[in-house]
Each structure stands twice: as C-alpha cells, then as structure tokens.
Amino acid sequence: AQQYQGRVIVVKVNVDSLPAVAGRYGIQGIPAVLVFDKGKEVQRLVGLRSAGEYTKVLDKLLGQA
C-alpha cells in the first residue's frame, strides 16, 4: 500500500467477520485479491502470491510495465 500511495487504494476485509462481502464478490478461496478500476473488477488473484506478483499486476494496470 505504501509503495502505491496516492495511486491506488488498498482495502483489507476479514471475510470470516463479513461473510456477506465474500458472497457479494464470489470469494471462495483466501487469500483473494480483487483489483478494481472505476468500480469494475479487472483482475483477481486467489491463493498466496509473492509481493512481486502483486507489484507486476499493479504496475501493468497503472501502465508502468
């Protein structure tokens, strides 16, 4: 989140505490990282990933790849 401050908003949700959120977005596995652009889901990563994989996805979506 700090690396992309001012360019993206990072939100963490505990789906055990808020199962309605998991249902709304069809989350069946955790961790699940959903990336939105203007309210529309543009990328979904399910399962444990390296920090580099998240960086690669964000850089590509931000036009920095």
mmCIF file as Biopython writes it, N, C-alpha, C and O atoms, coordinates in Angstrom:
data_model
#
loop_
_atom_site.group_PDB
_atom_site.id
_atom_site.type_symbol
_atom_site.label_atom_id
_atom_site.label_alt_id
_atom_site.label_comp_id
_atom_site.label_asym_id
_atom_site.label_entity_id
_atom_site.label_seq_id
_atom_site.pdbx_PDB_ins_code
_atom_site.Cartn_x
_atom_site.Cartn_y
_atom_site.Cartn_z
_atom_site.occupancy
_atom_site.B_iso_or_equiv
_atom_site.auth_seq_id
_atom_site.auth_asym_id
_atom_site.pdbx_PDB_model_num
ATOM 1   N N  . ALA A ? 1  ? 0.818   -1.195  0.000   1.0 0.0 1  A 1 
ATOM 2   C CA . ALA A ? 1  ? 0.000   0.000   0.000   1.0 0.0 1  A 1 
ATOM 3   C C  . ALA A ? 1  ? 0.862   1.259   0.000   1.0 0.0 1  A 1 
ATOM 4   O O  . ALA A ? 1  ? 0.553   2.228   -0.694  1.0 0.0 1  A 1 
ATOM 5   N N  . GLN A ? 2  ? 1.945   1.242   0.781   1.0 0.0 2  A 1 
ATOM 6   C CA . GLN A ? 2  ? 2.798   2.429   0.861   1.0 0.0 2  A 1 
ATOM 7   C C  . GLN A ? 2  ? 3.480   2.710   -0.471  1.0 0.0 2  A 1 
ATOM 8   O O  . GLN A ? 2  ? 3.637   3.870   -0.852  1.0 0.0 2  A 1 
ATOM 9   N N  . GLN A ? 3  ? 3.883   1.678   -1.172  1.0 0.0 3  A 1 
ATOM 10  C CA . GLN A ? 3  ? 4.574   1.841   -2.453  1.0 0.0 3  A 1 
ATOM 11  C C  . GLN A ? 3  ? 3.686   2.522   -3.489  1.0 0.0 3  A 1 
ATOM 12  O O  . GLN A ? 3  ? 4.190   3.219   -4.370  1.0 0.0 3  A 1 
ATOM 13  N N  . TYR A ? 4  ? 2.378   2.329   -3.396  1.0 0.0 4  A 1 
ATOM 14  C CA . TYR A ? 4  ? 1.443   2.874   -4.380  1.0 0.0 4  A 1 
ATOM 15  C C  . TYR A ? 4  ? 0.573   3.984   -3.806  1.0 0.0 4  A 1 
ATOM 16  O O  . TYR A ? 4  ? -0.469  4.318   -4.371  1.0 0.0 4  A 1 
ATOM 17  N N  . GLN A ? 5  ? 0.997   4.549   -2.694  1.0 0.0 5  A 1 
ATOM 18  C CA . GLN A ? 5  ? 0.229   5.603   -2.032  1.0 0.0 5  A 1 
ATOM 19  C C  . GLN A ? 5  ? -0.080  6.742   -3.001  1.0 0.0 5  A 1 
ATOM 20  O O  . GLN A ? 5  ? 0.796   7.233   -3.714  1.0 0.0 5  A 1 
ATOM 21  N N  . GLY A ? 6  ? -1.333  7.142   -3.007  1.0 0.0 6  A 1 
ATOM 22  C CA . GLY A ? 6  ? -1.770  8.218   -3.888  1.0 0.0 6  A 1 
ATOM 23  C C  . GLY A ? 6  ? -2.166  7.740   -5.275  1.0 0.0 6  A 1 
ATOM 24  O O  . GLY A ? 6  ? -2.711  8.512   -6.065  1.0 0.0 6  A 1 
ATOM 25  N N  . ARG A ? 7  ? -1.896  6.463   -5.583  1.0 0.0 7  A 1 
ATOM 26  C CA . ARG A ? 7  ? -2.244  5.935   -6.906  1.0 0.0 7  A 1 
ATOM 27  C C  . ARG A ? 7  ? -3.262  4.804   -6.823  1.0 0.0 7  A 1 
ATOM 28  O O  . ARG A ? 7  ? -4.020  4.584   -7.768  1.0 0.0 7  A 1 
ATOM 29  N N  . VAL A ? 8  ? -3.287  4.096   -5.719  1.0 0.0 8  A 1 
ATOM 30  C CA . VAL A ? 8  ? -4.268  3.027   -5.512  1.0 0.0 8  A 1 
ATOM 31  C C  . VAL A ? 8  ? -4.774  3.091   -4.079  1.0 0.0 8  A 1 
ATOM 32  O O  . VAL A ? 8  ? -4.131  3.670   -3.203  1.0 0.0 8  A 1 
ATOM 33  N N  . ILE A ? 9  ? -5.920  2.496   -3.855  1.0 0.0 9  A 1 
ATOM 34  C CA . ILE A ? 9  ? -6.470  2.365   -2.513  1.0 0.0 9  A 1 
ATOM 35  C C  . ILE A ? 9  ? -6.469  0.877   -2.180  1.0 0.0 9  A 1 
ATOM 36  O O  . ILE A ? 9  ? -7.014  0.065   -2.926  1.0 0.0 9  A 1 
ATOM 37  N N  . VAL A ? 10 ? -5.859  0.531   -1.065  1.0 0.0 10 A 1 
ATOM 38  C CA . VAL A ? 10 ? -5.788  -0.858  -0.630  1.0 0.0 10 A 1 
ATOM 39  C C  . VAL A ? 10 ? -6.737  -1.034  0.552   1.0 0.0 10 A 1 
ATOM 40  O O  . VAL A ? 10 ? -6.692  -0.279  1.523   1.0 0.0 10 A 1 
ATOM 41  N N  . VAL A ? 11 ? -7.599  -2.048  0.449   1.0 0.0 11 A 1 
ATOM 42  C CA . VAL A ? 11 ? -8.577  -2.328  1.495   1.0 0.0 11 A 1 
ATOM 43  C C  . VAL A ? 11 ? -8.460  -3.794  1.876   1.0 0.0 11 A 1 
ATOM 44  O O  . VAL A ? 11 ? -8.405  -4.665  1.007   1.0 0.0 11 A 1 
ATOM 45  N N  . LYS A ? 12 ? -8.423  -4.064  3.160   1.0 0.0 12 A 1 
ATOM 46  C CA . LYS A ? 12 ? -8.356  -5.442  3.653   1.0 0.0 12 A 1 
ATOM 47  C C  . LYS A ? 12 ? -9.677  -5.753  4.353   1.0 0.0 12 A 1 
ATOM 48  O O  . LYS A ? 12 ? -10.153 -4.980  5.184   1.0 0.0 12 A 1 
ATOM 49  N N  . VAL A ? 13 ? -10.260 -6.900  4.002   1.0 0.0 13 A 1 
ATOM 50  C CA . VAL A ? 13 ? -11.533 -7.306  4.587   1.0 0.0 13 A 1 
ATOM 51  C C  . VAL A ? 13 ? -11.381 -8.709  5.173   1.0 0.0 13 A 1 
ATOM 52  O O  . VAL A ? 13 ? -10.874 -9.610  4.506   1.0 0.0 13 A 1 
ATOM 53  N N  . ASN A ? 14 ? -11.811 -8.889  6.393   1.0 0.0 14 A 1 
ATOM 54  C CA . ASN A ? 14 ? -11.847 -10.205 7.018   1.0 0.0 14 A 1 
ATOM 55  C C  . ASN A ? 14 ? -13.186 -10.843 6.657   1.0 0.0 14 A 1 
ATOM 56  O O  . ASN A ? 14 ? -14.222 -10.491 7.222   1.0 0.0 14 A 1 
ATOM 57  N N  . VAL A ? 15 ? -13.157 -11.785 5.709   1.0 0.0 15 A 1 
ATOM 58  C CA . VAL A ? 15 ? -14.412 -12.370 5.231   1.0 0.0 15 A 1 
ATOM 59  C C  . VAL A ? 15 ? -15.037 -13.315 6.262   1.0 0.0 15 A 1 
ATOM 60  O O  . VAL A ? 15 ? -16.207 -13.674 6.133   1.0 0.0 15 A 1 
ATOM 61  N N  . ASP A ? 16 ? -14.276 -13.722 7.278   1.0 0.0 16 A 1 
ATOM 62  C CA . ASP A ? 16 ? -14.881 -14.501 8.364   1.0 0.0 16 A 1 
ATOM 63  C C  . ASP A ? 16 ? -15.815 -13.616 9.182   1.0 0.0 16 A 1 
ATOM 64  O O  . ASP A ? 16 ? -16.860 -14.066 9.652   1.0 0.0 16 A 1 
ATOM 65  N N  . SER A ? 17 ? -15.427 -12.359 9.346   1.0 0.0 17 A 1 
ATOM 66  C CA . SER A ? 17 ? -16.249 -11.402 10.090  1.0 0.0 17 A 1 
ATOM 67  C C  . SER A ? 17 ? -17.345 -10.797 9.218   1.0 0.0 17 A 1 
ATOM 68  O O  . SER A ? 17 ? -18.394 -10.397 9.723   1.0 0.0 17 A 1 
ATOM 69  N N  . LEU A ? 18 ? -17.103 -10.730 7.912   1.0 0.0 18 A 1 
ATOM 70  C CA . LEU A ? 18 ? -18.063 -10.121 6.979   1.0 0.0 18 A 1 
ATOM 71  C C  . LEU A ? 18 ? -18.354 -11.079 5.821   1.0 0.0 18 A 1 
ATOM 72  O O  . LEU A ? 18 ? -17.961 -10.805 4.686   1.0 0.0 18 A 1 
ATOM 73  N N  . PRO A ? 19 ? -19.033 -12.191 6.088   1.0 0.0 19 A 1 
ATOM 74  C CA . PRO A ? 19 ? -19.285 -13.182 5.029   1.0 0.0 19 A 1 
ATOM 75  C C  . PRO A ? 19 ? -20.120 -12.633 3.871   1.0 0.0 19 A 1 
ATOM 76  O O  . PRO A ? 19 ? -20.053 -13.167 2.764   1.0 0.0 19 A 1 
ATOM 77  N N  . ALA A ? 20 ? -20.894 -11.589 4.101   1.0 0.0 20 A 1 
ATOM 78  C CA . ALA A ? 20 ? -21.686 -11.005 3.014   1.0 0.0 20 A 1 
ATOM 79  C C  . ALA A ? 20 ? -20.786 -10.432 1.931   1.0 0.0 20 A 1 
ATOM 80  O O  . ALA A ? 20 ? -21.142 -10.454 0.753   1.0 0.0 20 A 1 
ATOM 81  N N  . VAL A ? 21 ? -19.632 -9.925  2.317   1.0 0.0 21 A 1 
ATOM 82  C CA . VAL A ? 21 ? -18.685 -9.382  1.331   1.0 0.0 21 A 1 
ATOM 83  C C  . VAL A ? 21 ? -18.142 -10.513 0.465   1.0 0.0 21 A 1 
ATOM 84  O O  . VAL A ? 21 ? -18.036 -10.375 -0.753  1.0 0.0 21 A 1 
ATOM 85  N N  . ALA A ? 22 ? -17.799 -11.630 1.099   1.0 0.0 22 A 1 
ATOM 86  C CA . ALA A ? 22 ? -17.317 -12.793 0.347   1.0 0.0 22 A 1 
ATOM 87  C C  . ALA A ? 22 ? -18.389 -13.265 -0.632  1.0 0.0 22 A 1 
ATOM 88  O O  . ALA A ? 22 ? -18.083 -13.587 -1.780  1.0 0.0 22 A 1 
ATOM 89  N N  . GLY A ? 23 ? -19.623 -13.305 -0.190  1.0 0.0 23 A 1 
ATOM 90  C CA . GLY A ? 23 ? -20.717 -13.717 -1.063  1.0 0.0 23 A 1 
ATOM 91  C C  . GLY A ? 23 ? -20.948 -12.746 -2.201  1.0 0.0 23 A 1 
ATOM 92  O O  . GLY A ? 23 ? -21.185 -13.162 -3.335  1.0 0.0 23 A 1 
ATOM 93  N N  . ARG A ? 24 ? -20.881 -11.471 -1.913  1.0 0.0 24 A 1 
ATOM 94  C CA . ARG A ? 24 ? -21.121 -10.441 -2.940  1.0 0.0 24 A 1 
ATOM 95  C C  . ARG A ? 24 ? -20.120 -10.545 -4.087  1.0 0.0 24 A 1 
ATOM 96  O O  . ARG A ? 24 ? -20.475 -10.348 -5.249  1.0 0.0 24 A 1 
ATOM 97  N N  . TYR A ? 25 ? -18.868 -10.854 -3.752  1.0 0.0 25 A 1 
ATOM 98  C CA . TYR A ? 25 ? -17.823 -10.907 -4.762  1.0 0.0 25 A 1 
ATOM 99  C C  . TYR A ? 25 ? -17.446 -12.332 -5.174  1.0 0.0 25 A 1 
ATOM 100 O O  . TYR A ? 25 ? -16.492 -12.530 -5.927  1.0 0.0 25 A 1 
ATOM 101 N N  . GLY A ? 26 ? -18.190 -13.318 -4.682  1.0 0.0 26 A 1 
ATOM 102 C CA . GLY A ? 26 ? -17.944 -14.695 -5.089  1.0 0.0 26 A 1 
ATOM 103 C C  . GLY A ? 26 ? -16.600 -15.233 -4.645  1.0 0.0 26 A 1 
ATOM 104 O O  . GLY A ? 26 ? -15.989 -16.034 -5.351  1.0 0.0 26 A 1 
ATOM 105 N N  . ILE A ? 27 ? -16.135 -14.805 -3.490  1.0 0.0 27 A 1 
ATOM 106 C CA . ILE A ? 27 ? -14.843 -15.258 -2.986  1.0 0.0 27 A 1 
ATOM 107 C C  . ILE A ? 27 ? -15.024 -16.647 -2.383  1.0 0.0 27 A 1 
ATOM 108 O O  . ILE A ? 27 ? -15.810 -16.836 -1.454  1.0 0.0 27 A 1 
ATOM 109 N N  . GLN A ? 28 ? -14.292 -17.608 -2.920  1.0 0.0 28 A 1 
ATOM 110 C CA . GLN A ? 28 ? -14.384 -18.978 -2.437  1.0 0.0 28 A 1 
ATOM 111 C C  . GLN A ? 28 ? -13.068 -19.461 -1.840  1.0 0.0 28 A 1 
ATOM 112 O O  . GLN A ? 28 ? -13.048 -20.468 -1.133  1.0 0.0 28 A 1 
ATOM 113 N N  . GLY A ? 29 ? -11.980 -18.770 -2.108  1.0 0.0 29 A 1 
ATOM 114 C CA . GLY A ? 29 ? -10.676 -19.128 -1.576  1.0 0.0 29 A 1 
ATOM 115 C C  . GLY A ? 29 ? -9.986  -17.895 -1.034  1.0 0.0 29 A 1 
ATOM 116 O O  . GLY A ? 29 ? -10.173 -16.790 -1.542  1.0 0.0 29 A 1 
ATOM 117 N N  . ILE A ? 30 ? -9.183  -18.093 0.008   1.0 0.0 30 A 1 
ATOM 118 C CA . ILE A ? 30 ? -8.450  -16.968 0.558   1.0 0.0 30 A 1 
ATOM 119 C C  . ILE A ? 30 ? -6.976  -17.355 0.692   1.0 0.0 30 A 1 
ATOM 120 O O  . ILE A ? 30 ? -6.672  -18.525 0.922   1.0 0.0 30 A 1 
ATOM 121 N N  . PRO A ? 31 ? -6.083  -16.425 0.556   1.0 0.0 31 A 1 
ATOM 122 C CA . PRO A ? 31 ? -6.375  -15.020 0.310   1.0 0.0 31 A 1 
ATOM 123 C C  . PRO A ? 31 ? -6.863  -14.780 -1.117  1.0 0.0 31 A 1 
ATOM 124 O O  . PRO A ? 31 ? -6.487  -15.491 -2.050  1.0 0.0 31 A 1 
ATOM 125 N N  . ALA A ? 32 ? -7.687  -13.788 -1.258  1.0 0.0 32 A 1 
ATOM 126 C CA . ALA A ? 32 ? -8.186  -13.370 -2.565  1.0 0.0 32 A 1 
ATOM 127 C C  . ALA A ? 32 ? -7.936  -11.868 -2.693  1.0 0.0 32 A 1 
ATOM 128 O O  . ALA A ? 32 ? -8.313  -11.088 -1.819  1.0 0.0 32 A 1 
ATOM 129 N N  . VAL A ? 33 ? -7.303  -11.481 -3.777  1.0 0.0 33 A 1 
ATOM 130 C CA . VAL A ? 33 ? -7.031  -10.066 -4.035  1.0 0.0 33 A 1 
ATOM 131 C C  . VAL A ? 33 ? -7.791  -9.683  -5.291  1.0 0.0 33 A 1 
ATOM 132 O O  . VAL A ? 33 ? -7.541  -10.214 -6.374  1.0 0.0 33 A 1 
ATOM 133 N N  . LEU A ? 34 ? -8.714  -8.760  -5.133  1.0 0.0 34 A 1 
ATOM 134 C CA . LEU A ? 34 ? -9.508  -8.274  -6.256  1.0 0.0 34 A 1 
ATOM 135 C C  . LEU A ? 34 ? -9.048  -6.862  -6.577  1.0 0.0 34 A 1 
ATOM 136 O O  . LEU A ? 34 ? -8.901  -6.029  -5.682  1.0 0.0 34 A 1 
ATOM 137 N N  . VAL A ? 35 ? -8.824  -6.599  -7.838  1.0 0.0 35 A 1 
ATOM 138 C CA . VAL A ? 35 ? -8.377  -5.276  -8.277  1.0 0.0 35 A 1 
ATOM 139 C C  . VAL A ? 35 ? -9.508  -4.658  -9.086  1.0 0.0 35 A 1 
ATOM 140 O O  . VAL A ? 35 ? -10.027 -5.269  -10.020 1.0 0.0 35 A 1 
ATOM 141 N N  . PHE A ? 36 ? -9.880  -3.444  -8.716  1.0 0.0 36 A 1 
ATOM 142 C CA . PHE A ? 36 ? -10.965 -2.734  -9.377  1.0 0.0 36 A 1 
ATOM 143 C C  . PHE A ? 36 ? -10.438 -1.485  -10.060 1.0 0.0 36 A 1 
ATOM 144 O O  . PHE A ? 36 ? -9.487  -0.860  -9.589  1.0 0.0 36 A 1 
ATOM 145 N N  . ASP A ? 37 ? -11.057 -1.130  -11.164 1.0 0.0 37 A 1 
ATOM 146 C CA . ASP A ? 37 ? -10.787 0.129   -11.851 1.0 0.0 37 A 1 
ATOM 147 C C  . ASP A ? 37 ? -12.127 0.767   -12.150 1.0 0.0 37 A 1 
ATOM 148 O O  . ASP A ? 37 ? -12.940 0.211   -12.889 1.0 0.0 37 A 1 
ATOM 149 N N  . LYS A ? 38 ? -12.352 1.926   -11.578 1.0 0.0 38 A 1 
ATOM 150 C CA . LYS A ? 38 ? -13.614 2.649   -11.729 1.0 0.0 38 A 1 
ATOM 151 C C  . LYS A ? 38 ? -14.810 1.778   -11.343 1.0 0.0 38 A 1 
ATOM 152 O O  . LYS A ? 38 ? -15.850 1.806   -12.002 1.0 0.0 38 A 1 
ATOM 153 N N  . GLY A ? 39 ? -14.648 1.001   -10.259 1.0 0.0 39 A 1 
ATOM 154 C CA . GLY A ? 39 ? -15.721 0.189   -9.736  1.0 0.0 39 A 1 
ATOM 155 C C  . GLY A ? 39 ? -15.932 -1.154  -10.408 1.0 0.0 39 A 1 
ATOM 156 O O  . GLY A ? 39 ? -16.800 -1.922  -9.992  1.0 0.0 39 A 1 
ATOM 157 N N  . LYS A ? 40 ? -15.154 -1.450  -11.440 1.0 0.0 40 A 1 
ATOM 158 C CA . LYS A ? 40 ? -15.289 -2.707  -12.168 1.0 0.0 40 A 1 
ATOM 159 C C  . LYS A ? 40 ? -14.079 -3.595  -11.863 1.0 0.0 40 A 1 
ATOM 160 O O  . LYS A ? 40 ? -12.938 -3.137  -11.912 1.0 0.0 40 A 1 
ATOM 161 N N  . GLU A ? 41 ? -14.338 -4.869  -11.547 1.0 0.0 41 A 1 
ATOM 162 C CA . GLU A ? 41 ? -13.238 -5.791  -11.276 1.0 0.0 41 A 1 
ATOM 163 C C  . GLU A ? 41 ? -12.462 -6.039  -12.559 1.0 0.0 41 A 1 
ATOM 164 O O  . GLU A ? 41 ? -13.035 -6.408  -13.584 1.0 0.0 41 A 1 
ATOM 165 N N  . VAL A ? 42 ? -11.145 -5.832  -12.490 1.0 0.0 42 A 1 
ATOM 166 C CA . VAL A ? 42 ? -10.297 -6.017  -13.673 1.0 0.0 42 A 1 
ATOM 167 C C  . VAL A ? 42 ? -9.261  -7.118  -13.489 1.0 0.0 42 A 1 
ATOM 168 O O  . VAL A ? 42 ? -8.637  -7.548  -14.459 1.0 0.0 42 A 1 
ATOM 169 N N  . GLN A ? 43 ? -9.074  -7.577  -12.266 1.0 0.0 43 A 1 
ATOM 170 C CA . GLN A ? 43 ? -8.086  -8.627  -12.000 1.0 0.0 43 A 1 
ATOM 171 C C  . GLN A ? 43 ? -8.454  -9.314  -10.696 1.0 0.0 43 A 1 
ATOM 172 O O  . GLN A ? 43 ? -8.938  -8.675  -9.762  1.0 0.0 43 A 1 
ATOM 173 N N  . ARG A ? 44 ? -8.218  -10.638 -10.637 1.0 0.0 44 A 1 
ATOM 174 C CA . ARG A ? 44 ? -8.466  -11.405 -9.420  1.0 0.0 44 A 1 
ATOM 175 C C  . ARG A ? 44 ? -7.314  -12.383 -9.237  1.0 0.0 44 A 1 
ATOM 176 O O  . ARG A ? 44 ? -6.981  -13.148 -10.143 1.0 0.0 44 A 1 
ATOM 177 N N  . LEU A ? 45 ? -6.717  -12.348 -8.065  1.0 0.0 45 A 1 
ATOM 178 C CA . LEU A ? 45 ? -5.644  -13.277 -7.717  1.0 0.0 45 A 1 
ATOM 179 C C  . LEU A ? 45 ? -6.094  -14.049 -6.484  1.0 0.0 45 A 1 
ATOM 180 O O  . LEU A ? 45 ? -6.370  -13.454 -5.442  1.0 0.0 45 A 1 
ATOM 181 N N  . VAL A ? 46 ? -6.170  -15.371 -6.600  1.0 0.0 46 A 1 
ATOM 182 C CA . VAL A ? 46 ? -6.600  -16.201 -5.480  1.0 0.0 46 A 1 
ATOM 183 C C  . VAL A ? 46 ? -5.450  -17.111 -5.081  1.0 0.0 46 A 1 
ATOM 184 O O  . VAL A ? 46 ? -4.797  -17.714 -5.932  1.0 0.0 46 A 1 
ATOM 185 N N  . GLY A ? 47 ? -5.212  -17.202 -3.795  1.0 0.0 47 A 1 
ATOM 186 C CA . GLY A ? 47 ? -4.115  -18.010 -3.280  1.0 0.0 47 A 1 
ATOM 187 C C  . GLY A ? 47 ? -2.929  -17.127 -2.934  1.0 0.0 47 A 1 
ATOM 188 O O  . GLY A ? 47 ? -2.823  -15.982 -3.373  1.0 0.0 47 A 1 
ATOM 189 N N  . LEU A ? 48 ? -2.050  -17.695 -2.139  1.0 0.0 48 A 1 
ATOM 190 C CA . LEU A ? 48 ? -0.878  -16.949 -1.685  1.0 0.0 48 A 1 
ATOM 191 C C  . LEU A ? 48 ? 0.050   -16.655 -2.850  1.0 0.0 48 A 1 
ATOM 192 O O  . LEU A ? 48 ? 0.407   -17.558 -3.606  1.0 0.0 48 A 1 
ATOM 193 N N  . ARG A ? 49 ? 0.437   -15.415 -2.997  1.0 0.0 49 A 1 
ATOM 194 C CA . ARG A ? 49 ? 1.334   -14.955 -4.070  1.0 0.0 49 A 1 
ATOM 195 C C  . ARG A ? 49 ? 2.482   -14.165 -3.464  1.0 0.0 49 A 1 
ATOM 196 O O  . ARG A ? 49 ? 2.409   -13.702 -2.326  1.0 0.0 49 A 1 
ATOM 197 N N  . SER A ? 50 ? 3.530   -14.022 -4.240  1.0 0.0 50 A 1 
ATOM 198 C CA . SER A ? 50 ? 4.657   -13.202 -3.781  1.0 0.0 50 A 1 
ATOM 199 C C  . SER A ? 50 ? 4.329   -11.727 -3.951  1.0 0.0 50 A 1 
ATOM 200 O O  . SER A ? 50 ? 3.466   -11.362 -4.749  1.0 0.0 50 A 1 
ATOM 201 N N  . ALA A ? 51 ? 5.014   -10.891 -3.206  1.0 0.0 51 A 1 
ATOM 202 C CA . ALA A ? 51 ? 4.820   -9.443  -3.331  1.0 0.0 51 A 1 
ATOM 203 C C  . ALA A ? 51 ? 5.116   -8.994  -4.758  1.0 0.0 51 A 1 
ATOM 204 O O  . ALA A ? 51 ? 4.471   -8.081  -5.273  1.0 0.0 51 A 1 
ATOM 205 N N  . GLY A ? 52 ? 6.096   -9.638  -5.397  1.0 0.0 52 A 1 
ATOM 206 C CA . GLY A ? 52 ? 6.446   -9.291  -6.770  1.0 0.0 52 A 1 
ATOM 207 C C  . GLY A ? 52 ? 5.314   -9.531  -7.754  1.0 0.0 52 A 1 
ATOM 208 O O  . GLY A ? 52 ? 5.169   -8.788  -8.724  1.0 0.0 52 A 1 
ATOM 209 N N  . GLU A ? 53 ? 4.520   -10.546 -7.518  1.0 0.0 53 A 1 
ATOM 210 C CA . GLU A ? 53 ? 3.388   -10.806 -8.410  1.0 0.0 53 A 1 
ATOM 211 C C  . GLU A ? 53 ? 2.338   -9.706  -8.307  1.0 0.0 53 A 1 
ATOM 212 O O  . GLU A ? 53 ? 1.774   -9.279  -9.314  1.0 0.0 53 A 1 
ATOM 213 N N  . TYR A ? 54 ? 2.082   -9.251  -7.085  1.0 0.0 54 A 1 
ATOM 214 C CA . TYR A ? 54 ? 1.126   -8.152  -6.902  1.0 0.0 54 A 1 
ATOM 215 C C  . TYR A ? 54 ? 1.667   -6.870  -7.541  1.0 0.0 54 A 1 
ATOM 216 O O  . TYR A ? 54 ? 0.926   -6.128  -8.186  1.0 0.0 54 A 1 
ATOM 217 N N  . THR A ? 55 ? 2.956   -6.620  -7.356  1.0 0.0 55 A 1 
ATOM 218 C CA . THR A ? 55 ? 3.579   -5.439  -7.949  1.0 0.0 55 A 1 
ATOM 219 C C  . THR A ? 55 ? 3.472   -5.486  -9.466  1.0 0.0 55 A 1 
ATOM 220 O O  . THR A ? 55 ? 3.164   -4.474  -10.095 1.0 0.0 55 A 1 
ATOM 221 N N  . LYS A ? 56 ? 3.721   -6.638  -10.055 1.0 0.0 56 A 1 
ATOM 222 C CA . LYS A ? 56 ? 3.657   -6.785  -11.511 1.0 0.0 56 A 1 
ATOM 223 C C  . LYS A ? 56 ? 2.252   -6.462  -12.026 1.0 0.0 56 A 1 
ATOM 224 O O  . LYS A ? 56 ? 2.099   -5.760  -13.025 1.0 0.0 56 A 1 
ATOM 225 N N  . VAL A ? 57 ? 1.231   -6.976  -11.341 1.0 0.0 57 A 1 
ATOM 226 C CA . VAL A ? 57 ? -0.149  -6.735  -11.750 1.0 0.0 57 A 1 
ATOM 227 C C  . VAL A ? 57 ? -0.478  -5.252  -11.638 1.0 0.0 57 A 1 
ATOM 228 O O  . VAL A ? 57 ? -1.032  -4.672  -12.572 1.0 0.0 57 A 1 
ATOM 229 N N  . LEU A ? 58 ? -0.145  -4.632  -10.512 1.0 0.0 58 A 1 
ATOM 230 C CA . LEU A ? 58 ? -0.456  -3.218  -10.327 1.0 0.0 58 A 1 
ATOM 231 C C  . LEU A ? 58 ? 0.299   -2.341  -11.318 1.0 0.0 58 A 1 
ATOM 232 O O  . LEU A ? 58 ? -0.274  -1.408  -11.881 1.0 0.0 58 A 1 
ATOM 233 N N  . ASP A ? 59 ? 1.574   -2.631  -11.534 1.0 0.0 59 A 1 
ATOM 234 C CA . ASP A ? 59 ? 2.352   -1.833  -12.481 1.0 0.0 59 A 1 
ATOM 235 C C  . ASP A ? 59 ? 1.750   -1.936  -13.883 1.0 0.0 59 A 1 
ATOM 236 O O  . ASP A ? 59 ? 1.662   -0.936  -14.594 1.0 0.0 59 A 1 
ATOM 237 N N  . LYS A ? 60 ? 1.339   -3.126  -14.278 1.0 0.0 60 A 1 
ATOM 238 C CA . LYS A ? 60 ? 0.737   -3.304  -15.589 1.0 0.0 60 A 1 
ATOM 239 C C  . LYS A ? 60 ? -0.567  -2.497  -15.707 1.0 0.0 60 A 1 
ATOM 240 O O  . LYS A ? 60 ? -0.796  -1.812  -16.704 1.0 0.0 60 A 1 
ATOM 241 N N  . LEU A ? 61 ? -1.398  -2.590  -14.692 1.0 0.0 61 A 1 
ATOM 242 C CA . LEU A ? 61 ? -2.674  -1.868  -14.726 1.0 0.0 61 A 1 
ATOM 243 C C  . LEU A ? 61 ? -2.480  -0.361  -14.657 1.0 0.0 61 A 1 
ATOM 244 O O  . LEU A ? 61 ? -3.304  0.396   -15.169 1.0 0.0 61 A 1 
ATOM 245 N N  . LEU A ? 62 ? -1.401  0.077   -14.030 1.0 0.0 62 A 1 
ATOM 246 C CA . LEU A ? 62 ? -1.111  1.515   -13.955 1.0 0.0 62 A 1 
ATOM 247 C C  . LEU A ? 62 ? -0.331  2.020   -15.160 1.0 0.0 62 A 1 
ATOM 248 O O  . LEU A ? 62 ? -0.005  3.204   -15.250 1.0 0.0 62 A 1 
ATOM 249 N N  . GLY A ? 63 ? -0.036  1.110   -16.084 1.0 0.0 63 A 1 
ATOM 250 C CA . GLY A ? 63 ? 0.693   1.499   -17.301 1.0 0.0 63 A 1 
ATOM 251 C C  . GLY A ? 63 ? 2.166   1.709   -17.083 1.0 0.0 63 A 1 
ATOM 252 O O  . GLY A ? 63 ? 2.794   2.489   -17.800 1.0 0.0 63 A 1 
ATOM 253 N N  . GLN A ? 64 ? 2.739   1.019   -16.093 1.0 0.0 64 A 1 
ATOM 254 C CA . GLN A ? 64 ? 4.148   1.184   -15.784 1.0 0.0 64 A 1 
ATOM 255 C C  . GLN A ? 64 ? 4.971   -0.047  -16.117 1.0 0.0 64 A 1 
ATOM 256 O O  . GLN A ? 64 ? 6.167   -0.084  -15.830 1.0 0.0 64 A 1 
ATOM 257 N N  . ALA A ? 65 ? 4.358   -1.047  -16.713 1.0 0.0 65 A 1 
ATOM 258 C CA . ALA A ? 65 ? 5.081   -2.282  -17.020 1.0 0.0 65 A 1 
ATOM 259 C C  . ALA A ? 65 ? 5.838   -2.157  -18.315 1.0 0.0 65 A 1 
ATOM 260 O O  . ALA A ? 65 ? 6.506   -3.102  -18.734 1.0 0.0 65 A 1 
#
